Amino acid sequence: YALYAFCRVTDDLADAPGDPAAKQSALAAWRAALPEALAGKYGHAIHPALHRTAVDFAIPHPELDAVIDGAMADLETVRI
């Protein structure tokens, strides 16, 4: 549930209505809070559960960053 909540918040930040630059800024702030959350300093309601889950299941920080990378990529215009 904690991983789903982390993914849900990340996705919601990217999918919220508004300017793409504002969404990128929000995702950057979310990313910046991640190391502190994983160190036990919580700034969001899901951080305690995410921290515990990351510890219990040895989830590496880069894997969580990759989720944010994916949301950031969704904000980029891709021409085919």
N, CA, C and O atoms as a GROMACS GRO file, in nm:
protein
  320
    1TYR      N    1   0.081  -0.119   0.000
    1TYR     CA    2   0.000   0.000   0.000
    1TYR      C    3   0.086   0.126   0.000
    1TYR      O    4   0.053   0.225  -0.065
    2ALA      N    5   0.196   0.122   0.072
    2ALA     CA    6   0.283   0.239   0.080
    2ALA      C    7   0.344   0.270  -0.057
    2ALA      O    8   0.352   0.387  -0.096
    3LEU      N    9   0.386   0.168  -0.128
    3LEU     CA   10   0.441   0.191  -0.261
    3LEU      C   11   0.334   0.243  -0.356
    3LEU      O   12   0.360   0.333  -0.436
    4TYR      N   13   0.216   0.188  -0.347
    4TYR     CA   14   0.107   0.237  -0.431
    4TYR      C   15   0.080   0.384  -0.398
    4TYR      O   16   0.062   0.464  -0.489
    5ALA      N   17   0.076   0.419  -0.271
    5ALA     CA   18   0.050   0.558  -0.231
    5ALA      C   19   0.158   0.651  -0.285
    5ALA      O   20   0.127   0.760  -0.333
    6PHE      N   21   0.283   0.608  -0.278
    6PHE     CA   22   0.392   0.688  -0.333
    6PHE      C   23   0.373   0.709  -0.483
    6PHE      O   24   0.386   0.820  -0.533
    7CYS      N   25   0.342   0.602  -0.553
    7CYS     CA   26   0.319   0.611  -0.698
    7CYS      C   27   0.198   0.697  -0.730
    7CYS      O   28   0.199   0.774  -0.826
    8ARG      N   29   0.093   0.685  -0.650
    8ARG     CA   30  -0.029   0.762  -0.672
    8ARG      C   31  -0.002   0.911  -0.655
    8ARG      O   32  -0.044   0.991  -0.739
    9VAL      N   33   0.067   0.950  -0.548
    9VAL     CA   34   0.098   1.091  -0.527
    9VAL      C   35   0.185   1.142  -0.641
    9VAL      O   36   0.162   1.252  -0.692
   10THR      N   37   0.284   1.064  -0.680
   10THR     CA   38   0.372   1.104  -0.789
   10THR      C   39   0.292   1.125  -0.917
   10THR      O   40   0.309   1.226  -0.985
   11ASP      N   41   0.206   1.032  -0.949
   11ASP     CA   42   0.124   1.042  -1.070
   11ASP      C   43   0.028   1.160  -1.062
   11ASP      O   44   0.008   1.231  -1.161
   12ASP      N   45  -0.030   1.181  -0.945
   12ASP     CA   46  -0.123   1.293  -0.929
   12ASP      C   47  -0.053   1.427  -0.950
   12ASP      O   48  -0.112   1.520  -1.007
   13LEU      N   49   0.071   1.438  -0.905
   13LEU     CA   50   0.147   1.562  -0.927
   13LEU      C   51   0.167   1.588  -1.076
   13LEU      O   52   0.160   1.702  -1.121
   14ALA      N   53   0.192   1.483  -1.151
   14ALA     CA   54   0.214   1.498  -1.295
   14ALA      C   55   0.083   1.520  -1.371
   14ALA      O   56   0.082   1.591  -1.471
   15ASP      N   57  -0.024   1.460  -1.324
   15ASP     CA   58  -0.151   1.464  -1.397
   15ASP      C   59  -0.243   1.578  -1.355
   15ASP      O   60  -0.348   1.599  -1.416
   16ALA      N   61  -0.204   1.653  -1.252
   16ALA     CA   62  -0.288   1.762  -1.205
   16ALA      C   63  -0.304   1.866  -1.315
   16ALA      O   64  -0.215   1.883  -1.398
   17PRO      N   65  -0.416   1.935  -1.317
   17PRO     CA   66  -0.431   2.040  -1.417
   17PRO      C   67  -0.328   2.151  -1.391
   17PRO      O   68  -0.287   2.174  -1.278
   18GLY      N   69  -0.289   2.217  -1.498
   18GLY     CA   70  -0.198   2.329  -1.480
   18GLY      C   71  -0.080   2.327  -1.574
   18GLY      O   72  -0.067   2.241  -1.662
   19ASP      N   73   0.005   2.422  -1.553
   19ASP     CA   74   0.124   2.444  -1.634
   19ASP      C   75   0.225   2.332  -1.615
   19ASP      O   76   0.254   2.295  -1.501
   20PRO      N   77   0.280   2.278  -1.723
   20PRO     CA   78   0.381   2.172  -1.710
   20PRO      C   79   0.502   2.212  -1.626
   20PRO      O   80   0.557   2.129  -1.554
   21ALA      N   81   0.543   2.338  -1.633
   21ALA     CA   82   0.657   2.383  -1.553
   21ALA      C   83   0.625   2.376  -1.404
   21ALA      O   84   0.711   2.341  -1.323
   22ALA      N   85   0.503   2.410  -1.367
   22ALA     CA   86   0.462   2.402  -1.227
   22ALA      C   87   0.458   2.256  -1.180
   22ALA      O   88   0.494   2.226  -1.066
   23LYS      N   89   0.416   2.168  -1.268
   23LYS     CA   90   0.413   2.026  -1.234
   23LYS      C   91   0.555   1.972  -1.218
   23LYS      O   92   0.582   1.893  -1.127
   24GLN      N   93   0.646   2.015  -1.306
   24GLN     CA   94   0.786   1.973  -1.294
   24GLN      C   95   0.845   2.023  -1.163
   24GLN      O   96   0.922   1.951  -1.099
   25SER      N   97   0.811   2.143  -1.124
   25SER     CA   98   0.859   2.198  -0.998
   25SER      C   99   0.805   2.118  -0.879
   25SER      O  100   0.878   2.090  -0.784
   26ALA      N  101   0.678   2.082  -0.885
   26ALA     CA  102   0.619   2.003  -0.778
   26ALA      C  103   0.684   1.865  -0.769
   26ALA      O  104   0.709   1.815  -0.659
   27LEU      N  105   0.712   1.804  -0.884
   27LEU     CA  106   0.779   1.674  -0.884
   27LEU      C  107   0.923   1.686  -0.834
   27LEU      O  108   0.973   1.596  -0.767
   28ALA      N  109   0.989   1.796  -0.866
   28ALA     CA  110   1.125   1.818  -0.817
   28ALA      C  111   1.126   1.831  -0.664
   28ALA      O  112   1.215   1.779  -0.597
   29ALA      N  113   1.027   1.900  -0.610
   29ALA     CA  114   1.016   1.913  -0.465
   29ALA      C  115   0.986   1.778  -0.401
   29ALA      O  116   1.040   1.746  -0.294
   30TRP      N  117   0.901   1.699  -0.464
   30TRP     CA  118   0.867   1.564  -0.416
   30TRP      C  119   0.994   1.478  -0.414
   30TRP      O  120   1.018   1.405  -0.318
   31ARG      N  121   1.075   1.489  -0.521
   31ARG     CA  122   1.201   1.414  -0.528
   31ARG      C  123   1.298   1.461  -0.418
   31ARG      O  124   1.364   1.380  -0.354
   32ALA      N  125   1.304   1.593  -0.398
   32ALA     CA  126   1.396   1.648  -0.297
   32ALA      C  127   1.361   1.601  -0.156
   32ALA      O  128   1.449   1.589  -0.071
   33ALA      N  129   1.233   1.575  -0.130
   33ALA     CA  130   1.189   1.530   0.002
   33ALA      C  131   1.215   1.381   0.024
   33ALA      O  132   1.213   1.334   0.138
   34LEU      N  133   1.240   1.307  -0.083
   34LEU     CA  134   1.254   1.162  -0.072
   34LEU      C  135   1.371   1.117   0.015
   34LEU      O  136   1.352   1.029   0.100
   35PRO      N  137   1.491   1.171  -0.001
   35PRO     CA  138   1.601   1.125   0.085
   35PRO      C  139   1.574   1.146   0.234
   35PRO      O  140   1.608   1.061   0.316
   36GLU      N  141   1.513   1.258   0.268
   36GLU     CA  142   1.480   1.281   0.410
   36GLU      C  143   1.375   1.183   0.457
   36GLU      O  144   1.383   1.132   0.569
   37ALA      N  145   1.275   1.156   0.373
   37ALA     CA  146   1.172   1.060   0.411
   37ALA      C  147   1.232   0.922   0.436
   37ALA      O  148   1.194   0.854   0.531
   38LEU      N  149   1.326   0.883   0.352
   38LEU     CA  150   1.390   0.752   0.368
   38LEU      C  151   1.486   0.749   0.485
   38LEU      O  152   1.527   0.642   0.529
   39ALA      N  153   1.521   0.868   0.536
   39ALA     CA  154   1.607   0.877   0.654
   39ALA      C  155   1.526   0.896   0.782
   39ALA      O  156   1.583   0.906   0.891
   40GLY      N  157   1.392   0.900   0.769
   40GLY     CA  158   1.307   0.910   0.887
   40GLY      C  159   1.261   1.050   0.920
   40GLY      O  160   1.207   1.072   1.029
   41LYS      N  161   1.280   1.145   0.830
   41LYS     CA  162   1.232   1.282   0.850
   41LYS      C  163   1.115   1.304   0.753
   41LYS      O  164   1.135   1.319   0.633
   42TYR      N  165   0.995   1.304   0.808
   42TYR     CA  166   0.875   1.298   0.725
   42TYR      C  167   0.813   1.434   0.700
   42TYR      O  168   0.797   1.514   0.793
   43GLY      N  169   0.779   1.460   0.575
   43GLY     CA  170   0.714   1.584   0.537
   43GLY      C  171   0.580   1.562   0.469
   43GLY      O  172   0.514   1.658   0.430
   44HIS      N  173   0.540   1.436   0.455
   44HIS     CA  174   0.414   1.402   0.390
   44HIS      C  175   0.353   1.284   0.465
   44HIS      O  176   0.425   1.203   0.525
   45ALA      N  177   0.223   1.274   0.460
   45ALA     CA  178   0.153   1.169   0.535
   45ALA      C  179   0.195   1.027   0.496
   45ALA      O  180   0.188   0.938   0.581
   46ILE      N  181   0.238   1.005   0.372
   46ILE     CA  182   0.275   0.868   0.334
   46ILE      C  183   0.421   0.835   0.367
   46ILE      O  184   0.461   0.718   0.360
   47HIS      N  185   0.500   0.935   0.403
   47HIS     CA  186   0.642   0.911   0.426
   47HIS      C  187   0.673   0.806   0.534
   47HIS      O  188   0.762   0.723   0.512
   48PRO      N  189   0.605   0.804   0.647
   48PRO     CA  190   0.637   0.700   0.746
   48PRO      C  191   0.619   0.558   0.691
   48PRO      O  192   0.704   0.472   0.712
   49ALA      N  193   0.510   0.535   0.622
   49ALA     CA  194   0.485   0.402   0.566
   49ALA      C  195   0.583   0.370   0.454
   49ALA      O  196   0.629   0.256   0.442
   50LEU      N  197   0.615   0.469   0.372
   50LEU     CA  198   0.712   0.448   0.265
   50LEU      C  199   0.849   0.414   0.323
   50LEU      O  200   0.916   0.323   0.275
   51HIS      N  201   0.889   0.486   0.424
   51HIS     CA  202   1.017   0.460   0.490
   51HIS      C  203   1.021   0.317   0.544
   51HIS      O  204   1.117   0.244   0.518
   52ARG      N  205   0.919   0.279   0.617
   52ARG     CA  206   0.915   0.145   0.675
   52ARG      C  207   0.919   0.038   0.566
   52ARG      O  208   0.990  -0.062   0.579
   53THR      N  209   0.844   0.059   0.459
   53THR     CA  210   0.840  -0.038   0.348
   53THR      C  211   0.976  -0.046   0.278
   53THR      O  212   1.022  -0.156   0.247
   54ALA      N  213   1.038   0.068   0.255
   54ALA     CA  214   1.170   0.069   0.190
   54ALA      C  215   1.273  -0.004   0.274
   54ALA      O  216   1.358  -0.075   0.221
   55VAL      N  217   1.265   0.014   0.405
   55VAL     CA  218   1.357  -0.057   0.496
   55VAL      C  219   1.326  -0.206   0.499
   55VAL      O  220   1.416  -0.289   0.481
   56ASP      N  221   1.202  -0.240   0.522
   56ASP     CA  222   1.162  -0.380   0.537
   56ASP      C  223   1.191  -0.463   0.412
   56ASP      O  224   1.225  -0.581   0.421
   57PHE      N  225   1.177  -0.402   0.294
   57PHE     CA  226   1.192  -0.477   0.170
   57PHE      C  227   1.316  -0.437   0.090
   57PHE      O  228   1.330  -0.474  -0.027
   58ALA      N  229   1.405  -0.362   0.154
   58ALA     CA  230   1.533  -0.321   0.094
   58ALA      C  231   1.513  -0.260  -0.045
   58ALA      O  232   1.580  -0.297  -0.142
   59ILE      N  233   1.421  -0.166  -0.054
   59ILE     CA  234   1.395  -0.098  -0.180
   59ILE      C  235   1.497   0.015  -0.194
   59ILE      O  236   1.501   0.106  -0.112
   60PRO      N  237   1.579   0.008  -0.298
   60PRO     CA  238   1.681   0.111  -0.316
   60PRO      C  239   1.620   0.246  -0.357
   60PRO      O  240   1.523   0.251  -0.432
   61HIS      N  241   1.679   0.352  -0.306
   61HIS     CA  242   1.634   0.487  -0.337
   61HIS      C  243   1.623   0.510  -0.489
   61HIS      O  244   1.525   0.570  -0.533
   62PRO      N  245   1.720   0.464  -0.571
   62PRO     CA  246   1.709   0.488  -0.716
   62PRO      C  247   1.582   0.429  -0.779
   62PRO      O  248   1.534   0.481  -0.880
   63GLU      N  249   1.530   0.324  -0.721
   63GLU     CA  250   1.406   0.266  -0.775
   63GLU      C  251   1.289   0.362  -0.755
   63GLU      O  252   1.201   0.372  -0.841
   64LEU      N  253   1.287   0.432  -0.644
   64LEU     CA  254   1.180   0.528  -0.619
   64LEU      C  255   1.202   0.652  -0.706
   64LEU      O  256   1.105   0.711  -0.755
   65ASP      N  257   1.326   0.692  -0.724
   65ASP     CA  258   1.356   0.802  -0.815
   65ASP      C  259   1.309   0.771  -0.956
   65ASP      O  260   1.265   0.860  -1.029
   66ALA      N  261   1.318   0.645  -0.996
   66ALA     CA  262   1.276   0.606  -1.131
   66ALA      C  263   1.126   0.629  -1.151
   66ALA      O  264   1.083   0.662  -1.262
   67VAL      N  265   1.049   0.613  -1.046
   67VAL     CA  266   0.905   0.641  -1.056
   67VAL      C  267   0.884   0.790  -1.086
   67VAL      O  268   0.801   0.826  -1.169
   68ILE      N  269   0.960   0.873  -1.018
   68ILE     CA  270   0.949   1.017  -1.041
   68ILE      C  271   1.000   1.052  -1.181
   68ILE      O  272   0.943   1.137  -1.249
   69ASP      N  273   1.107   0.985  -1.224
   69ASP     CA  274   1.157   1.006  -1.361
   69ASP      C  275   1.048   0.977  -1.463
   69ASP      O  276   1.033   1.051  -1.560
   70GLY      N  277   0.973   0.872  -1.442
   70GLY     CA  278   0.865   0.836  -1.534
   70GLY      C  279   0.758   0.942  -1.538
   70GLY      O  280   0.706   0.974  -1.645
   71ALA      N  281   0.723   0.997  -1.423
   71ALA     CA  282   0.623   1.104  -1.419
   71ALA      C  283   0.675   1.229  -1.488
   71ALA      O  284   0.600   1.298  -1.558
   72MET      N  285   0.802   1.259  -1.470
   72MET     CA  286   0.863   1.374  -1.538
   72MET      C  287   0.860   1.354  -1.689
   72MET      O  288   0.832   1.448  -1.764
   73ALA      N  289   0.887   1.234  -1.733
   73ALA     CA  290   0.887   1.204  -1.876
   73ALA      C  291   0.748   1.225  -1.936
   73ALA      O  292   0.735   1.263  -2.052
   74ASP      N  293   0.645   1.199  -1.857
   74ASP     CA  294   0.508   1.219  -1.906
   74ASP      C  295   0.480   1.365  -1.937
   74ASP      O  296   0.388   1.396  -2.014
   75LEU      N  297   0.557   1.456  -1.879
   75LEU     CA  298   0.535   1.599  -1.900
   75LEU      C  299   0.606   1.652  -2.024
   75LEU      O  300   0.585   1.766  -2.064
   76GLU      N  301   0.691   1.569  -2.084
   76GLU     CA  302   0.766   1.612  -2.201
   76GLU      C  303   0.686   1.583  -2.328
   76GLU      O  304   0.620   1.480  -2.340
   77THR      N  305   0.693   1.675  -2.421
   77THR     CA  306   0.627   1.656  -2.550
   77THR      C  307   0.714   1.565  -2.636
   77THR      O  308   0.834   1.589  -2.653
   78VAL      N  309   0.653   1.461  -2.688
   78VAL     CA  310   0.724   1.366  -2.772
   78VAL      C  311   0.665   1.374  -2.912
   78VAL      O  312   0.545   1.356  -2.932
   79ARG      N  313   0.751   1.400  -3.008
   79ARG     CA  314   0.706   1.403  -3.147
   79ARG      C  315   0.752   1.275  -3.214
   79ARG      O  316   0.867   1.232  -3.199
   80ILE      N  317   0.662   1.216  -3.288
   80ILE     CA  318   0.695   1.090  -3.358
   80ILE      C  319   0.696   1.118  -3.506
   80ILE      O  320   0.721   1.028  -3.585
   0.00000   0.00000   0.00000
